[in-house]
Amino acid sequence: MQAIEVKHLPATNTEGYRLKAFCAAGSLTVDRSCIPIDDQVTEVVAMLLDKLEWHHAFQVGQLKNGNYVAVLDRY
């Protein structure tokens, strides 16, 4: 089983504020402005699941360091 971690990437001189979802199987970084603020974490996790062609429901929680983690639901 793999957990998907989501962290916020601060803006730089060349990039805006971004979200990065990553796990051992791959990662995805997206511009935060293209996702509604209420759905940012769940949306970026769903986008990574689509990219990896994993068709699962998931649960999201927050880690002590402020990052988020998503785990896949059992069937």
Backbone as CSV, one residue per row, in Angstrom:
resi,resn,N_x,N_y,N_z,CA_x,CA_y,CA_z,C_x,C_y,C_z
1,MET,0.841,-1.176,0.000,0.000,0.000,0.000,0.890,1.245,0.000
2,GLN,0.484,2.229,-0.737,1.216,3.490,-0.796,0.339,4.623,-0.288
3,ALA,0.962,5.524,0.415,0.282,6.752,0.825,0.677,7.847,-0.152
4,ILE,-0.236,8.748,-0.419,0.045,9.888,-1.293,0.153,11.114,-0.394
5,GLU,1.301,11.757,-0.436,1.506,12.961,0.369,1.317,14.190,-0.513
6,VAL,0.722,15.216,0.038,0.503,16.472,-0.688,1.148,17.590,0.113
7,LYS,2.019,18.356,-0.551,2.626,19.491,0.137,2.477,20.752,-0.694
8,HIS,2.489,21.859,-0.001,2.379,23.168,-0.632,3.780,23.639,-1.019
9,LEU,3.923,24.112,-2.241,5.188,24.673,-2.705,5.016,26.180,-2.817
10,PRO,5.846,26.949,-2.127,5.688,28.404,-2.146,6.000,28.994,-3.525
11,ALA,5.517,30.181,-3.755,5.795,30.893,-5.003,7.276,31.262,-5.074
12,THR,7.797,31.276,-6.293,9.171,31.704,-6.546,9.124,32.857,-7.548
13,ASN,10.283,33.277,-8.009,10.325,34.346,-9.007,9.736,33.910,-10.347
14,THR,9.767,32.607,-10.627,9.298,32.124,-11.924,8.043,31.257,-11.854
15,GLU,7.696,30.751,-10.674,6.541,29.867,-10.508,5.601,30.433,-9.458
16,GLY,4.318,30.213,-9.658,3.336,30.611,-8.656,3.227,29.552,-7.563
17,TYR,2.308,29.754,-6.644,2.042,28.829,-5.557,1.519,27.523,-6.145
18,ARG,2.114,26.388,-5.747,1.765,25.095,-6.334,1.492,24.048,-5.263
19,LEU,0.871,22.977,-5.671,0.666,21.800,-4.837,1.353,20.623,-5.512
20,LYS,2.038,19.808,-4.702,2.699,18.623,-5.232,2.163,17.403,-4.509
21,ALA,1.643,16.446,-5.269,1.204,15.159,-4.743,2.233,14.130,-5.184
22,PHE,2.688,13.301,-4.242,3.713,12.329,-4.600,3.585,11.056,-3.778
23,CYS,4.045,9.964,-4.396,4.120,8.661,-3.750,5.246,7.906,-4.450
24,ALA,5.495,6.676,-4.059,6.580,5.909,-4.659,6.361,5.664,-6.159
25,ALA,5.110,5.615,-6.592,4.794,5.325,-7.995,4.886,6.533,-8.922
26,GLY,4.912,7.754,-8.384,4.990,8.937,-9.225,4.576,10.193,-8.499
27,SER,4.568,11.295,-9.234,4.205,12.578,-8.636,3.516,13.469,-9.657
28,LEU,2.919,14.534,-9.132,2.220,15.505,-9.966,2.285,16.851,-9.265
29,THR,2.669,17.890,-9.982,2.698,19.245,-9.443,1.754,20.098,-10.268
30,VAL,0.861,20.834,-9.581,-0.112,21.668,-10.282,-0.136,23.067,-9.681
31,ASP,-0.476,24.026,-10.514,-0.653,25.410,-10.080,-1.918,25.477,-9.235
32,ARG,-1.803,26.018,-8.057,-2.937,26.066,-7.135,-4.089,26.884,-7.677
33,SER,-3.822,27.890,-8.484,-4.881,28.783,-8.957,-5.881,28.091,-9.883
34,CYS,-5.537,26.916,-10.413,-6.456,26.220,-11.312,-7.414,25.299,-10.563
35,ILE,-7.328,25.273,-9.228,-8.177,24.406,-8.414,-8.914,25.259,-7.389
36,PRO,-10.225,25.077,-7.213,-10.940,25.819,-6.167,-10.324,25.568,-4.792
37,ILE,-10.219,26.588,-3.976,-9.496,26.506,-2.708,-10.037,25.434,-1.761
38,ASP,-11.344,25.201,-1.743,-11.926,24.209,-0.844,-11.588,22.778,-1.241
39,ASP,-11.265,22.558,-2.487,-11.048,21.207,-3.004,-9.603,20.938,-3.405
40,GLN,-8.667,21.789,-3.022,-7.309,21.688,-3.541,-6.642,20.346,-3.273
41,VAL,-6.649,19.902,-2.048,-5.944,18.666,-1.710,-6.625,17.466,-2.350
42,THR,-7.928,17.357,-2.215,-8.618,16.204,-2.790,-8.527,16.202,-4.312
43,GLU,-8.552,17.367,-4.919,-8.469,17.441,-6.379,-7.098,17.019,-6.895
44,VAL,-6.030,17.463,-6.239,-4.691,17.093,-6.709,-4.437,15.602,-6.479
45,VAL,-4.979,15.029,-5.410,-4.871,13.579,-5.203,-5.629,12.849,-6.307
46,ALA,-6.835,13.288,-6.624,-7.615,12.665,-7.696,-6.893,12.761,-9.039
47,MET,-6.234,13.888,-9.285,-5.480,14.060,-10.532,-4.307,13.080,-10.601
48,LEU,-3.611,12.872,-9.481,-2.505,11.917,-9.466,-3.031,10.496,-9.652
49,LEU,-4.137,10.157,-9.012,-4.719,8.826,-9.199,-5.086,8.591,-10.663
50,ASP,-5.640,9.601,-11.322,-5.957,9.483,-12.754,-4.695,9.271,-13.571
51,LYS,-3.653,10.026,-13.254,-2.383,9.907,-13.988,-1.809,8.500,-13.841
52,LEU,-1.907,7.933,-12.629,-1.369,6.602,-12.371,-2.329,5.487,-12.790
53,GLU,-3.534,5.859,-13.239,-4.584,4.924,-13.640,-4.985,4.013,-12.485
54,TRP,-5.074,4.609,-11.298,-5.562,3.909,-10.108,-6.992,4.364,-9.897
55,HIS,-7.899,3.442,-9.799,-9.313,3.770,-9.672,-9.796,3.365,-8.280
56,HIS,-9.503,4.209,-7.299,-9.839,3.931,-5.906,-10.422,5.179,-5.251
57,ALA,-11.258,4.955,-4.262,-11.677,6.041,-3.373,-10.542,6.241,-2.360
58,PHE,-10.505,7.388,-1.711,-9.428,7.659,-0.769,-9.912,8.534,0.370
59,GLN,-9.147,8.526,1.440,-9.394,9.363,2.607,-8.197,10.283,2.781
60,VAL,-8.433,11.529,3.193,-7.363,12.513,3.368,-7.286,12.935,4.828
61,GLY,-6.072,13.058,5.322,-5.823,13.567,6.665,-4.638,14.512,6.635
62,GLN,-4.422,15.211,7.728,-3.318,16.168,7.786,-2.235,15.665,8.728
63,LEU,-0.980,15.814,8.298,0.160,15.429,9.105,0.549,16.557,10.051
64,LYS,1.362,16.238,11.029,1.798,17.213,12.022,2.580,18.377,11.393
65,ASN,3.303,18.121,10.304,4.106,19.155,9.651,3.300,20.062,8.724
66,GLY,1.981,19.832,8.629,1.134,20.671,7.784,0.835,20.077,6.423
67,ASN,1.597,19.072,6.004,1.304,18.392,4.749,0.063,17.527,4.924
68,TYR,-0.484,17.086,3.822,-1.642,16.204,3.846,-1.228,14.839,3.338
69,VAL,-1.973,13.821,3.707,-1.719,12.472,3.232,-3.048,11.832,2.861
70,ALA,-3.030,11.095,1.766,-4.213,10.376,1.320,-3.893,8.899,1.288
71,VAL,-4.814,8.097,1.767,-4.674,6.644,1.702,-5.880,6.093,0.957
72,LEU,-5.655,5.024,0.233,-6.713,4.423,-0.564,-7.656,3.630,0.330
73,ASP,-8.946,3.711,0.041,-9.948,2.918,0.750,-9.850,1.463,0.296
74,ARG,-10.246,0.587,1.194,-10.343,-0.832,0.800,-11.587,-1.019,-0.052
75,TYR,-11.570,-2.037,-0.826,-12.736,-2.352,-1.651,-13.829,-2.868,-0.785
